[in-house]
Amino acid sequence: MPDWNDLRYFLAIAREGTLAAAARALEVDATTVGRRLAALEEELGSKLFDRTPAGLTLTDAGRGIRSAVEEMEASALAVERRASGEDARLEGVVRITLTEAFAVKVLLPRFAAFRERHPGIQVQFLTDYGALDLARREADLAVRLTRPQEDTLVARKVGEIAIAPYASESYLERRGVPDPANGFAGHDVIGYADAAAKWPEARWLGEAAPSAHVAVRCNSLLSVVASAVAGLGVGVMPCMFGDEESALRRVAPLVSSLRRDIWLVVHQDLQHNARVRATLHFLSELVHRERPLLSGEGRPASRASGRRGA
């Protein structure tokens, strides 16, 4: 019978396409991955991958066993989740998947209180714009800005994030306050590149500022904020960034169509795990306490002096 660990390596190669990428996913070296694959192929008596210029591709034999191996993986993960789900100890590791911007601006500056309250819990912040798979235990819980659709996930809305256009004081002094009514004519804006070009902010900017000049394009929110602070143009960003940056001023009302919901998400098998519940409770408290910052309350659009719509 094949060793389950060898089958895990098989799945990683099938998903990643190369030994090096599979090694990174498994946090081992590529030599180990190659050795495990060779052992599995020898035991099964079948070649599972063809080597091509694009990487490793499944052979007919490899495709034939992949679904069965994925079922084995799902069963093993379910056993792990259910065993962990009954853990009543307030100690151990909790992995949170969330965007880097939310971690950097909201959670990490306020997380010392959690460490004081639960010194036995080690939280790992996995910051990525891609959604890690909670069912596959890539993370234990998630902070997401869209509601998940999977039946096995439990999601609770805990807040909202408001978004608006901002510009620096130095930019406004040079160029005046832009007028959304004329499509930001005569002004520079900060655009989006790569995957960020598909964000709702990019679509809104294309519709609301057709007359503006794109001064620079960025592929991350932190880069958009930095560009706006540097005076490169008008940037669209969450109010939790724009309102907190002393160099920035809101130059138009909140964009209601860009408002995001904040969801705390956990797999149903882990919702009773003590350390996961403690982390969820803290995150919910934190988001509620920071509601004015997140929702953009209390800071109107700029009335900066200077010529309008230069």
C-alpha positions as CSV (number, residue, x, y, z in Angstrom):
1,M,0.0,0.0,0.0
2,P,1.4,3.4,-0.9
3,D,2.7,5.6,1.9
4,W,0.4,8.6,2.5
5,N,3.3,10.9,2.7
6,D,4.4,9.9,-0.8
7,L,0.8,10.5,-2.0
8,R,0.9,14.0,-0.5
9,Y,4.1,14.8,-2.5
10,F,2.3,13.4,-5.6
11,L,-0.6,15.9,-5.1
12,A,1.8,18.8,-4.5
13,I,3.6,18.1,-7.8
14,A,0.3,17.7,-9.6
15,R,-0.9,21.1,-8.3
16,E,2.3,23.1,-8.6
17,G,3.7,21.7,-11.8
18,T,7.4,21.5,-10.8
19,L,9.5,19.8,-8.1
20,A,10.8,23.2,-7.0
21,A,7.3,24.7,-6.6
22,A,6.0,21.6,-4.8
23,A,9.0,21.7,-2.5
24,R,8.1,25.3,-1.6
25,A,4.5,24.4,-0.9
26,L,5.6,21.5,1.3
27,E,8.4,23.4,2.9
28,V,11.0,20.8,2.0
29,D,13.8,20.7,-0.6
30,A,13.3,19.7,-4.2
31,T,15.6,16.6,-3.8
32,T,13.2,15.2,-1.2
33,V,10.2,15.7,-3.5
34,G,12.0,14.0,-6.3
35,R,13.0,11.1,-4.1
36,R,9.4,10.6,-2.8
37,L,8.0,10.7,-6.3
38,A,10.5,8.1,-7.5
39,A,9.6,5.8,-4.5
40,L,5.9,6.1,-5.3
41,E,6.3,5.4,-9.0
42,E,8.5,2.3,-8.2
43,E,5.9,1.0,-5.7
44,L,3.0,1.5,-8.1
45,G,5.0,0.3,-11.1
46,S,3.7,3.3,-13.1
47,K,5.2,6.5,-14.4
48,L,3.0,9.3,-13.0
49,F,4.5,12.4,-14.6
50,D,6.0,13.4,-18.0
51,R,8.8,16.0,-18.0
52,T,8.0,18.8,-20.5
53,P,9.6,22.2,-21.1
54,A,6.6,23.7,-19.2
55,G,7.2,21.4,-16.2
56,L,5.8,18.1,-15.0
57,T,2.4,17.0,-16.5
58,L,0.4,14.0,-15.3
59,T,0.5,10.8,-17.4
60,D,-2.7,8.8,-17.9
61,A,-1.8,6.7,-14.8
62,G,-1.3,9.9,-12.8
63,R,-4.6,11.4,-13.9
64,G,-6.2,8.1,-13.1
65,I,-5.2,8.2,-9.4
66,R,-5.4,11.9,-8.7
67,S,-9.1,12.0,-7.7
68,A,-8.7,9.0,-5.4
69,V,-5.7,10.6,-3.8
70,E,-7.6,13.9,-3.3
71,E,-10.4,11.9,-1.6
72,M,-7.8,10.4,0.7
73,E,-6.5,13.9,1.5
74,A,-10.0,15.2,2.2
75,S,-10.6,12.3,4.6
76,A,-7.3,12.9,6.4
77,L,-7.9,16.6,6.7
78,A,-11.4,16.0,8.1
79,V,-10.0,13.7,10.8
80,E,-7.4,16.4,11.7
81,R,-10.0,19.2,11.7
82,R,-12.5,17.3,13.9
83,A,-9.9,16.2,16.4
84,S,-8.6,19.8,16.6
85,G,-12.1,21.1,16.7
86,E,-12.6,19.6,20.2
87,D,-9.4,21.0,21.6
88,A,-10.2,23.0,24.7
89,R,-6.7,24.3,25.4
90,L,-6.0,28.0,25.0
91,E,-2.6,27.3,23.5
92,G,-1.1,26.3,20.2
93,V,-1.0,27.8,16.7
94,V,-3.8,29.7,15.0
95,R,-3.2,30.6,11.3
96,I,-5.2,33.6,10.0
97,T,-5.4,34.3,6.2
98,L,-6.1,38.0,5.4
99,T,-4.8,40.8,3.2
100,E,-1.5,42.4,4.1
101,A,-3.1,45.8,4.1
102,F,-5.7,44.8,6.7
103,A,-3.0,43.1,8.8
104,V,-0.6,46.0,8.7
105,K,-3.1,48.8,9.2
106,V,-5.8,47.3,11.5
107,L,-4.7,44.1,13.3
108,L,-1.0,44.1,14.0
109,P,-0.8,47.6,15.6
110,R,-3.5,46.5,18.1
111,F,-2.5,42.9,18.6
112,A,-0.4,43.2,21.7
113,A,-3.6,43.1,23.8
114,F,-4.3,39.6,22.5
115,R,-0.8,38.4,23.4
116,E,-1.3,39.7,26.9
117,R,-4.8,38.0,27.2
118,H,-3.7,34.7,25.6
119,P,0.1,34.2,25.9
120,G,-0.2,30.5,25.0
121,I,-1.7,31.1,21.6
122,Q,0.7,31.8,18.7
123,V,-0.9,33.6,15.8
124,Q,0.5,33.3,12.3
125,F,-0.6,36.1,9.9
126,L,-0.7,34.7,6.4
127,T,-1.0,37.8,4.2
128,D,-2.0,37.2,0.7
129,Y,-4.5,38.6,-1.8
130,G,-5.4,35.0,-2.7
131,A,-7.8,33.1,-0.5
132,L,-6.2,30.2,1.2
133,D,-8.2,27.0,1.5
134,L,-9.7,26.5,5.0
135,A,-10.9,23.0,4.1
136,R,-7.3,22.0,3.3
137,R,-6.0,23.5,6.6
138,E,-4.0,26.1,4.7
139,A,-5.3,28.4,7.4
140,D,-7.6,28.0,10.5
141,L,-9.6,31.1,10.0
142,A,-9.9,34.0,7.6
143,V,-10.7,37.7,7.5
144,R,-12.4,38.1,4.1
145,L,-14.0,41.0,2.3
146,T,-16.6,38.8,0.4
147,R,-18.9,36.2,1.9
148,P,-17.7,32.7,1.2
149,Q,-20.1,30.3,-0.6
150,E,-18.8,27.0,0.7
151,D,-21.3,25.0,2.8
152,T,-18.6,23.8,5.2
153,L,-17.6,27.4,6.2
154,V,-19.2,29.4,8.9
155,A,-19.1,33.2,8.2
156,R,-20.1,36.2,10.3
157,K,-20.2,39.8,9.2
158,V,-18.5,42.0,11.8
159,G,-18.1,45.3,10.0
160,E,-17.6,47.4,6.9
161,I,-14.8,49.1,5.1
162,A,-15.5,52.5,3.4
163,I,-13.5,53.7,0.4
164,A,-13.0,57.1,-1.1
165,P,-10.6,59.1,-3.2
166,Y,-7.7,60.9,-1.5
167,A,-4.9,63.2,-2.5
168,S,-2.0,64.7,-0.6
169,E,-1.9,68.3,0.7
170,S,1.1,69.0,-1.5
171,Y,-0.8,67.8,-4.6
172,L,-3.9,69.9,-3.7
173,E,-1.8,73.0,-3.2
174,R,-0.3,72.5,-6.7
175,R,-3.4,71.3,-8.6
176,G,-6.4,72.3,-6.6
177,V,-9.3,70.1,-5.5
178,P,-10.5,67.7,-8.3
179,D,-14.1,67.8,-9.4
180,P,-15.7,64.4,-9.8
181,A,-18.5,66.0,-11.8
182,N,-16.2,66.7,-14.7
183,G,-14.5,63.3,-14.6
184,F,-11.4,64.6,-12.6
185,A,-10.4,66.5,-15.7
186,G,-7.0,68.1,-15.5
187,H,-5.9,65.9,-12.7
188,D,-3.6,62.9,-12.2
189,V,-4.8,59.6,-10.7
190,I,-3.1,56.5,-9.5
191,G,-4.1,53.5,-11.6
192,Y,-3.8,49.8,-11.3
193,A,-1.6,47.1,-12.8
194,D,-1.5,43.3,-13.2
195,A,-4.1,41.5,-11.0
196,A,-5.1,44.8,-9.3
197,A,-6.5,46.0,-12.7
198,K,-9.5,43.7,-12.0
199,W,-10.3,45.3,-8.6
200,P,-13.6,47.2,-8.3
201,E,-11.6,50.3,-7.5
202,A,-10.0,50.1,-11.0
203,R,-13.3,49.8,-12.7
204,W,-14.8,52.7,-10.7
205,L,-11.8,54.9,-11.5
206,G,-12.1,54.1,-15.2
207,E,-15.8,55.2,-15.1
208,A,-15.5,58.1,-12.7
209,A,-12.3,59.7,-13.9
210,P,-12.3,59.2,-17.7
211,S,-10.7,62.7,-18.2
212,A,-7.9,62.2,-15.8
213,H,-4.3,61.3,-16.6
214,V,-2.9,58.1,-15.1
215,A,0.4,59.2,-13.4
216,V,1.5,55.7,-12.2
217,R,0.0,52.2,-11.9
218,C,0.3,50.0,-8.9
219,N,-0.5,46.3,-8.1
220,S,-1.0,46.6,-4.3
221,L,-3.0,48.8,-2.0
222,L,0.1,49.8,0.0
223,S,1.7,51.1,-3.2
224,V,-1.4,53.1,-4.0
225,V,-1.3,54.7,-0.6
226,A,2.4,55.5,-0.8
227,S,1.9,57.0,-4.3
228,A,-0.8,59.3,-3.0
229,V,1.2,60.3,0.0
230,A,4.1,61.2,-2.3
231,G,1.8,63.6,-4.2
232,L,1.7,61.6,-7.5
233,G,-2.1,62.0,-7.9
234,V,-5.5,61.0,-6.6
235,G,-5.7,57.5,-5.1
236,V,-8.7,55.5,-4.3
237,M,-8.3,53.7,-0.9
238,P,-10.0,52.5,2.3
239,C,-10.6,55.3,4.7
240,M,-8.7,53.4,7.3
241,F,-5.6,54.4,5.3
242,G,-6.6,57.8,3.9
243,D,-8.0,59.2,7.2
244,E,-5.0,58.0,9.2
245,E,-2.4,59.5,6.9
246,S,-1.8,63.1,8.0
247,A,-0.5,64.0,4.5
248,L,-3.8,62.9,2.8
249,R,-7.2,64.5,2.4
250,R,-10.4,63.0,1.2
251,V,-11.3,64.8,-2.1
252,A,-14.7,63.3,-2.8
253,P,-17.5,61.6,-0.9
254,L,-17.4,57.9,0.1
255,V,-18.0,55.6,-2.9
256,S,-20.9,53.5,-1.7
257,S,-20.5,50.9,-4.5
258,L,-16.9,50.1,-3.3
259,R,-17.8,49.5,0.3
260,R,-16.6,46.1,1.5
261,D,-18.1,43.9,4.2
262,I,-15.7,42.3,6.7
263,W,-16.3,38.6,7.3
264,L,-14.8,36.3,9.9
265,V,-14.7,32.8,8.5
266,V,-13.9,29.4,10.0
267,H,-14.4,25.8,8.9
268,Q,-17.4,24.3,10.7
269,D,-15.2,21.6,12.2
270,L,-13.0,24.2,14.0
271,Q,-15.6,26.6,15.2
272,H,-15.6,25.0,18.8
273,N,-11.8,24.9,19.0
274,A,-10.9,27.0,22.1
275,R,-7.9,28.9,20.6
276,V,-9.8,29.6,17.4
277,R,-12.8,30.8,19.3
278,A,-10.6,33.1,21.4
279,T,-9.0,34.6,18.3
280,L,-12.4,35.1,16.6
281,H,-13.7,36.8,19.7
282,F,-10.8,39.2,19.8
283,L,-11.0,40.0,16.1
284,S,-14.7,40.7,16.4
285,E,-14.1,43.0,19.4
286,L,-11.3,44.8,17.5
287,V,-13.3,45.4,14.4
288,H,-16.3,46.7,16.4
289,R,-14.1,49.0,18.4
290,E,-12.5,50.4,15.3
291,R,-15.8,51.0,13.4
292,P,-15.3,54.7,13.1
293,L,-12.0,54.3,11.4
294,L,-13.1,51.5,9.1
295,S,-16.4,53.0,8.1
296,G,-15.0,56.5,7.3
297,E,-17.1,58.3,9.8
298,G,-16.3,61.8,11.0
299,R,-14.1,63.0,8.2
300,P,-15.8,64.9,5.3
301,A,-14.4,65.5,1.8
302,S,-11.6,68.1,1.6
303,R,-12.4,71.8,1.6
304,A,-8.7,72.5,0.8
305,S,-8.0,76.0,-0.5
306,G,-6.7,76.5,-4.0
307,R,-8.1,76.6,-7.5
308,R,-10.7,73.9,-8.2
309,G,-10.3,71.4,-11.0
310,A,-7.0,72.9,-12.2
